[in-house]
Amino acid sequence: MKRITFISFLLFIFIACNNKDAGNSVQNDDQAAVYLKQGDSIVKITFDTLRKTVIKAISTKGLSGALMLCNVQAKPITGMYASEGITVGRVTDKNRNPENTLSAFDQAVWEKYRDQVAKKDSLKSVLISRNNEFHYYKPIFIQPMCLNCHGTPGKEISKELLTVIDSLYPADRAKGYKAGDLRGMWHIVFTKQMAGKD
């Protein structure tokens, strides 16, 4: 049902933004607001799906089983609510999965978020226009539950789980976090064709 609602909303945006008879084009601020709202919606539903999947796996298979599930399912779940013209991903400077490494383009937003954290400013979603795309970013913070796999080895991460992490992710860099730390960013790319900008 959520997927149908999501697709219907996208169709509404596409039709509304391409309606030449309306006599006025979408203003940049209005367009940005639409994409920010849509990005927030995608992040919420994707995060909820990821969280519920991990909690269920922990309750039925324990932390090791949940970690093994994440190894296989995290990327497909992250992309579950993507569609034609929309890609959904997560990026960070301390990746566990090499596919989540920051690109050179991501780096500028990442540095801005890090500066805001250092100044204790609030972090908000941002939208950047580039070529024929809108890039949506939203910060990801470490939740207490995340420390089981992303905290300090020997403290939050048990020796047994550390062995599993290191076997699944030999080049892992995603340990040593504390609750509330900036972990990474959601990165959603919308093609401008979605807004009639061919």
Phi and psi in degrees as a GROMACS rama.xvg file:
@    title "Ramachandran Plot"
@    xaxis  label "Phi"
@    yaxis  label "Psi"
@TYPE xy
-62.9406  -39.4057  LYS-2
-64.7147  -39.7824  ARG-3
-64.7993  -43.9209  ILE-4
-60.5749  -42.8673  THR-5
-61.8852  -47.1242  PHE-6
-66.1813  -38.377  ILE-7
-62.3515  -39.955  SER-8
-64.0429  -42.2069  PHE-9
-62.5775  -41.4096  LEU-10
-63.1609  -41.3546  LEU-11
-58.9709  -45.8437  PHE-12
-60.677  -46.2451  ILE-13
-61.3096  -46.1341  PHE-14
-66.6941  -46.2364  ILE-15
-62.3778  -39.9395  ALA-16
-78.3881  -17.603  CYS-17
-103.284  6.79281  ASN-18
-77.9427  97.1394  ASN-19
-69.6142  -24.8925  LYS-20
-73.4178  -13.8519  ASP-21
-68.5078  -22.4427  ALA-22
82.8331  -2.25596  GLY-23
-145.272  142.973  ASN-24
-89.6932  164.084  SER-25
-69.6059  127.958  VAL-26
-73.0003  153.338  GLN-27
-57.4758  -44.2758  ASN-28
-65.1031  -41.2668  ASP-29
-65.1361  -42.5517  ASP-30
-63.2247  -44.452  GLN-31
-61.2538  -41.633  ALA-32
-61.9821  -38.9308  ALA-33
-63.5067  -46.8146  VAL-34
-69.5629  -36.7182  TYR-35
-63.8465  -43.2278  LEU-36
-64.5689  -43.3468  LYS-37
-65.3234  -41.7288  GLN-38
-60.4118  -45.3589  GLY-39
-59.7158  -39.8131  ASP-40
-65.4873  -43.8699  SER-41
-63.4597  -43.5861  ILE-42
-60.7813  -45.1943  VAL-43
-59.9335  -49.9345  LYS-44
-68.3595  -35.8178  ILE-45
-69.0795  -45.267  THR-46
-62.4634  -43.3303  PHE-47
-59.5323  -41.9163  ASP-48
-65.1986  -45.0628  THR-49
-60.2937  -48.3812  LEU-50
-60.7555  -47.7231  ARG-51
-62.7324  -38.9553  LYS-52
-64.033  -43.7738  THR-53
-67.8017  -44.5589  VAL-54
-60.8699  -42.9107  ILE-55
-63.7315  -42.0518  LYS-56
-64.865  -40.1764  ALA-57
-62.1455  -43.4901  ILE-58
-68.9453  -28.2795  SER-59
-102.338  -28.3244  THR-60
-124.167  -1.79768  LYS-61
78.1618  177.81  GLY-62
-63.6561  -40.5675  LEU-63
-62.622  -43.1207  SER-64
-64.6481  -39.4934  GLY-65
-64.6123  -39.8258  ALA-66
-64.6272  -41.3184  LEU-67
-66.1484  -36.2728  MET-68
-64.7963  -43.8525  LEU-69
-59.2696  -39.0583  CYS-70
-57.6023  -35.4315  ASN-71
-97.7907  -36.6672  VAL-72
-104.177  -16.8223  GLN-73
-58.6231  -46.1017  ALA-74
-66.7  -47.9142  LYS-75
-60.0997  -37.7314  PRO-76
-66.8097  -41.166  ILE-77
-59.6711  -36.9394  THR-78
-90.7456  4.24905  GLY-79
-58.9723  -35.7826  MET-80
-102.239  16.3757  TYR-81
-77.9952  164.309  ALA-82
-156.797  -175.644  SER-83
-60.6427  124.655  GLU-84
90.1466  -1.73019  GLY-85
-138.285  125.155  ILE-86
-117.939  146.446  THR-87
-127.012  130.173  VAL-88
-154.08  177.041  GLY-89
-130.651  142.316  ARG-90
-135.38  155.939  VAL-91
-160.597  163.301  THR-92
-85.1109  -19.7574  ASP-93
-120.789  78.6535  LYS-94
-82.5943  152.643  ASN-95
-97.5908  -47.8617  ARG-96
-93.8888  124.047  ASN-97
-56.1406  -25.2149  PRO-98
-68.9887  -13.3097  GLU-99
-97.4718  16.1912  ASN-100
-70.248  141.23  THR-101
-60.4085  138.707  LEU-102
-87.8919  170.908  SER-103
-60.3113  -35.8675  ALA-104
-68.5328  -40.0467  PHE-105
-63.7689  -30.3876  ASP-106
-56.3039  -39.7651  GLN-107
-63.3351  -42.5703  ALA-108
-67.6771  -41.3055  VAL-109
-58.9523  -45.5581  TRP-110
-63.8748  -37.8212  GLU-111
-63.0114  -45.7693  LYS-112
-61.2315  -42.6551  TYR-113
-62.6132  -40.4255  ARG-114
-63.7493  -41.1125  ASP-115
-65.4669  -38.0147  GLN-116
-62.8168  -44.8887  VAL-117
-61.3879  -34.253  ALA-118
-87.3513  -0.184099  LYS-119
62.2747  29.4887  LYS-120
-80.2665  159.801  ASP-121
-80.259  144.687  SER-122
-103.928  135.284  LEU-123
-126.061  163.914  LYS-124
-64.1348  145.529  SER-125
-129.036  156.093  VAL-126
-130.166  128.649  LEU-127
-123.863  130.856  ILE-128
-91.8635  130.446  SER-129
-148.979  123.278  ARG-130
52.7822  -121.192  ASN-131
-104.892  32.1926  ASN-132
-137.813  153.369  GLU-133
-110.267  128.527  PHE-134
-107.836  118.125  HIS-135
-100.747  133.764  TYR-136
-128.771  143.027  TYR-137
-142.875  133.041  LYS-138
-68.4721  150.558  PRO-139
-116.836  128.216  ILE-140
-111.904  150.264  PHE-141
-72.2203  124.757  ILE-142
-93.4189  155.662  GLN-143
-51.578  -40.0427  PRO-144
-61.2503  -31.01  MET-145
-66.1168  -22.4023  CYS-146
-65.4387  -21.4742  LEU-147
-56.5796  -32.3289  ASN-148
-116.271  -15.1175  CYS-149
-122.624  5.42629  HIS-150
-83.186  -149.914  GLY-151
-91.5772  126.887  THR-152
-57.2376  136.216  PRO-153
85.2379  -11.1924  GLY-154
-113.846  -82.081  LYS-155
-80.6868  -34.8443  GLU-156
-93.6348  118.851  ILE-157
-70.7525  159.912  SER-158
-60.4151  -41.061  LYS-159
-63.1335  -44.4199  GLU-160
-69.1032  -35.3025  LEU-161
-59.2759  -39.0312  LEU-162
-61.7249  -41.1622  THR-163
-67.1232  -44.6496  VAL-164
-58.1239  -48.6558  ILE-165
-67.1651  -28.7758  ASP-166
-76.2859  -36.5782  SER-167
-80.2893  -32.8167  LEU-168
-131.827  79.7179  TYR-169
-60.0287  -27.8902  PRO-170
-103.375  25.7819  ALA-171
-57.5114  135.72  ASP-172
-126.585  11.6113  ARG-173
-104.254  41.159  ALA-174
-119.562  167.49  LYS-175
90.1412  13.6122  GLY-176
-83.0468  159.413  TYR-177
-118.283  156.944  LYS-178
-56.8766  133.185  ALA-179
93.5207  -10.9609  GLY-180
-65.7613  150.04  ASP-181
-71.85  118.617  LEU-182
-97.6509  -37.5103  ARG-183
177.703  -157.751  GLY-184
-142.199  143.254  MET-185
-75.4971  140.635  TRP-186
-133.717  111.002  HIS-187
-114.64  131.914  ILE-188
-112.078  123.673  VAL-189
-108.054  130.686  PHE-190
-77.4509  144.997  THR-191
-67.3349  -16.5702  LYS-192
-58.8124  -27.0478  GLN-193
-62.3444  -22.9975  MET-194
-112.51  18.27  ALA-195
75.6714  20.528  GLY-196
-104.008  78.23  LYS-197
